[in-house]
Amino acid sequence: MAVTVQTNPVTLTWASFLVVPNQIVDPADNTLVDAYTTFNFAITPDPPNSQTIGGKFAFADPMTITITPNARVWSGIAQTAALLSHEQWHYDMGTVTARALAKQIPTLRGNTFAELIAALRADLAFHFSTRAGLLQKRYDIDTRHGTNAHYQRVWKDRMTACISNASSDQIGGYYL
């Protein structure tokens, strides 16, 4: 089964952000931040098509996971290249976790279509909330929300290596 991932746009610009009047609270650690970026996802078709394989329900071709930005920036901060680069990493997590999910979807099975959908929902929560959330939190701790230039470069290099290799399943030793 072919599950594809589309990211739209691939690269964030400041036009991708909603400008907000107050500093933003990062829900992961309750700190005040100048910008906050996560991602939205959609799966098409919705609902996905199914087939039976070995008497079990499975998803049928085609299926696409689309990643779009959910980004905000505080109106009182300079929109710098460094800040945008930090936020890009958070957005790229959507793409790399969607790739990991895309590898897993073809293996999902259920005794009923409802079971199959439940398995998909569980995997969506695991990849996009649990796994992405843990990596993003570690990234923000190490980089101090982008203010530690050394670790910002380390994590950016890890993401660049991961994003450039569609079959990569790790970011710096952390599994997707």
Secondary structure by P-SEA (a helix, b strand, c coil): cbbbbbbccccccccccccccbbbbcccccccccbbbbbbbbbccccbbbbbcccbbbbccbbbbbbbbbbbbbccccccaaaaaaaaaaaaaaaaaaaaaaaaccccccccaaaaaaaaaaaaaaaccaaaaaaaaaaaaaacccccaaaaaaaaaaaaaaaacccccccccccc
